[in-house]
Amino acid sequence: MRRLAMLALVILLGIVPAILQRSPAAGQEAAPPRAAAREQQFGMVKENGWLQVSRPEPRNGEATLFDGTLLQPYDVYFNEQYAAVPEVTSPPPEFMVVEVVAGEFALDISDQGTIIVDRPDGSPIVYLDRIEPPAAPYYVVSGRYVNDLSGDPCSRLCAIPEKTAVQLVPGDRAIAKAGSICVWCLLHQPGADLGQLLVSVELQNRPNVAGDFSWVQDWQKKQGGSTSALQPSRPTMMGWAYFHPQARCRGGG
């Protein structure tokens, strides 16, 4: 029932077809050039979340309007492994579609929210086991996959259970109902640490549309003026299946 309700919401809004049509990751194998992130500002305060994650920046002139609903795309860059978007709770997150443009990510869902994932290439979506030692949580790739109602591995419009984490790769899209709480953590980017998400957000009746996105407000509140310009990426030697126990993914830094 939950999956059908979410699918109905997507169809009614008519949002996914518009995103798929203009998606920068579609038909693109390599990550976009680093010049695209040259003007981004990255968080530097370790304790507050958003460490080495850029302030979400709107793509000016690329918003779409459907039946009075504005869908505004934002770019979010991750400048090192384990950089993470923390749980955003205030203001409550909007309805959004998040596409992985570059990097492999953990999508860690709390006990609140409805999120479905679409994987265009049809491959199964693997669960991540969250390991939580006293120091900090990290993730291990499990041997379990997200299944459909028939018990077979699911890849298209798959409902992800609450209190679980899954591994997402470039081209994957997560559709989150308004109020869904989760963490996005960059796990691995072959040959570099830079990752990128394209976040298309439902904004309506906002006087300051670009700056009113909940992620922008949370980033500004937790990082403020403590930012840095884009720094050179360091090559990663970590295997994709196991992640360092000191990676504070869930804490966002």
C-alpha positions in Angstrom: 0.0 0.0 0.0 2.8 2.4 0.9 4.6 1.7 -2.4 1.4 2.2 -4.4 0.6 5.5 -2.6 4.1 6.9 -3.3 3.9 5.8 -7.0 0.5 7.6 -7.2 2.1 10.7 -5.8 4.8 10.7 -8.4 2.4 10.1 -11.2 0.0 12.9 -10.0 2.8 15.5 -9.8 4.2 14.5 -13.1 7.6 15.3 -11.8 9.8 12.2 -12.7 9.4 12.4 -16.5 10.6 16.0 -16.5 13.6 15.1 -14.4 14.5 12.1 -16.5 14.3 14.2 -19.6 16.8 16.8 -18.5 18.9 14.6 -16.2 22.7 15.4 -16.5 23.6 11.9 -15.6 21.5 10.3 -18.4 23.8 9.1 -21.2 26.8 10.4 -19.3 29.5 8.0 -18.0 32.0 10.4 -16.5 31.5 12.8 -13.7 31.1 16.5 -14.7 34.4 18.5 -14.8 35.6 20.0 -11.5 35.2 23.4 -12.9 31.5 23.1 -12.4 32.1 23.2 -8.6 34.8 25.8 -8.6 32.6 28.5 -7.0 31.1 26.2 -4.4 31.6 26.7 -0.7 32.3 23.7 1.5 31.5 23.4 5.2 34.5 23.3 7.6 32.9 22.9 11.0 33.4 19.3 11.9 31.0 19.0 14.8 27.9 20.5 13.1 27.4 18.3 10.0 28.0 19.2 6.4 31.8 18.9 6.7 33.2 19.1 3.2 29.7 19.3 1.7 28.9 22.3 -0.5 26.1 24.7 0.2 23.3 23.5 -2.1 23.3 25.9 -5.1 20.2 26.4 -7.3 20.5 25.9 -11.1 19.2 29.2 -12.2 16.8 29.2 -15.1 16.2 25.4 -14.8 13.2 25.3 -12.5 10.1 23.7 -13.8 6.4 24.5 -13.0 3.7 21.9 -12.9 0.1 22.8 -11.9 1.3 25.5 -9.5 4.1 23.4 -8.0 7.7 24.7 -8.5 10.5 22.1 -8.9 13.9 23.7 -8.3 17.1 21.8 -9.0 20.1 22.2 -6.8 23.7 20.9 -7.1 25.4 19.5 -4.0 29.1 18.5 -4.1 31.0 16.3 -1.7 34.7 17.0 -1.5 36.0 13.9 0.3 35.0 10.4 1.3 32.5 10.2 4.1 31.3 13.7 3.7 27.6 13.6 4.4 24.3 15.5 4.4 23.1 15.0 8.0 19.5 14.4 9.1 17.6 17.6 8.3 14.6 18.0 10.6 14.0 21.8 11.0 12.6 23.1 8.8 11.0 19.8 7.7 12.4 18.6 4.3 10.3 19.1 1.2 9.2 16.5 -1.4 12.4 16.0 -3.5 13.9 13.8 -6.1 17.7 13.2 -5.6 19.8 11.8 -8.4 23.3 10.5 -7.9 25.5 12.2 -10.5 29.0 11.1 -9.3 30.2 8.8 -6.5 28.7 5.9 -4.6 26.5 6.9 -1.7 24.9 5.4 1.4 21.3 6.5 1.7 20.5 5.9 5.4 16.8 6.3 6.2 15.5 7.1 9.7 12.3 5.9 11.3 10.4 8.7 9.5 9.8 9.0 5.8 8.7 7.4 2.6 11.4 7.0 0.0 11.4 5.0 -3.3 14.5 4.3 -5.4 14.7 3.9 -9.2 17.7 2.3 -10.8 17.5 2.7 -14.6 19.9 -0.1 -15.5 17.8 -2.8 -13.8 20.5 -4.1 -11.4 19.5 -5.0 -7.9 19.8 -2.5 -5.0 21.9 -3.7 -2.1 21.3 -3.1 1.5 24.1 -1.7 3.7 24.7 -3.0 7.2 25.2 -0.1 9.6 27.9 -0.8 12.2 27.8 1.5 15.2 30.9 1.2 17.4 31.3 3.8 20.2 33.4 6.1 18.1 31.3 6.5 14.9 29.1 4.5 12.6 30.2 3.0 9.3 28.7 0.8 6.6 29.4 -2.7 5.2 27.8 -4.0 2.0 25.5 -6.8 2.9 24.4 -9.8 0.8 20.8 -8.7 0.9 18.9 -6.9 -1.8 15.7 -4.8 -1.9 12.9 -7.0 -3.0 9.6 -6.4 -4.7 6.2 -7.8 -3.6 7.0 -11.1 -5.2 10.2 -11.5 -3.3 12.5 -10.9 -6.4 15.2 -8.2 -6.4 13.7 -4.8 -7.2 15.3 -2.0 -9.2 12.5 0.1 -10.5 10.4 2.3 -8.1 11.4 0.3 -5.1 10.1 1.2 -1.7 13.0 1.4 0.8 12.0 0.4 4.4 12.5 2.8 7.3 15.6 2.2 9.5 17.6 0.7 6.6 20.5 1.9 4.5 21.1 1.2 0.8 24.0 1.8 -1.6 23.3 4.1 -4.5 25.4 4.6 -7.6 25.5 7.2 -10.5 22.2 7.2 -12.3 20.1 6.2 -9.3 17.2 8.4 -8.3 15.6 8.5 -4.8 12.1 10.0 -4.6 11.4 11.3 -1.0 8.0 12.3 0.3 7.9 15.6 2.2 9.1 15.1 5.8 11.4 12.1 5.1 14.5 12.1 7.3 17.7 10.5 6.0 21.5 10.8 5.7 23.4 11.0 2.4 27.0 9.9 2.8 29.6 9.7 0.0 31.3 6.3 0.3 33.5 6.0 -2.8 34.4 7.9 -5.9 36.9 5.9 -8.1 40.1 7.9 -8.4 38.8 11.0 -6.6 36.8 12.1 -3.6 34.4 14.4 -5.3 30.8 13.3 -5.4 27.7 15.1 -6.6 23.9 15.0 -6.1 21.3 16.7 -8.2 18.4 17.5 -5.9 15.1 18.6 -7.4 12.9 20.1 -4.7 9.2 21.0 -4.5 9.0 24.7 -3.5 5.7 26.5 -3.4 4.5 30.0 -2.4 8.0 30.9 -1.2 9.1 34.6 -1.2 12.8 33.6 -1.4 12.7 30.4 -3.4 16.4 29.6 -3.9 17.3 30.2 -0.3 14.3 28.6 1.3 15.2 25.0 0.6 15.4 23.1 4.0 18.9 21.8 3.1 20.2 25.4 2.4 18.8 26.6 5.7 20.3 23.7 7.7 23.7 24.2 6.0 23.7 27.9 6.8 22.6 27.3 10.4 25.3 24.7 11.1 28.1 26.0 9.0 27.5 29.8 8.8 30.5 31.6 7.6 32.9 28.8 8.3 33.5 27.7 4.7 36.3 27.0 2.3 36.7 27.2 -1.5 37.0 23.9 -3.4 40.1 22.1 -2.4 42.1 19.5 -4.4 40.7 16.0 -4.1 42.8 13.2 -2.7 42.7 9.8 -4.5 41.1 7.1 -2.4 42.6 3.7 -1.8 39.6 2.3 0.2 37.8 -0.7 -1.2 34.1 -0.1 -1.8 32.8 -2.9 0.3 34.2 -1.8 3.7 34.3 1.7 5.1 36.6 3.1 7.7 35.2 2.8 11.3 36.1 6.5 11.9 34.0 7.7 9.0 31.3 9.8 10.7 28.8 9.4 8.0 25.7 9.5 10.1 26.9 12.5 12.1 27.6 14.3 8.9 31.3 14.9 9.6 
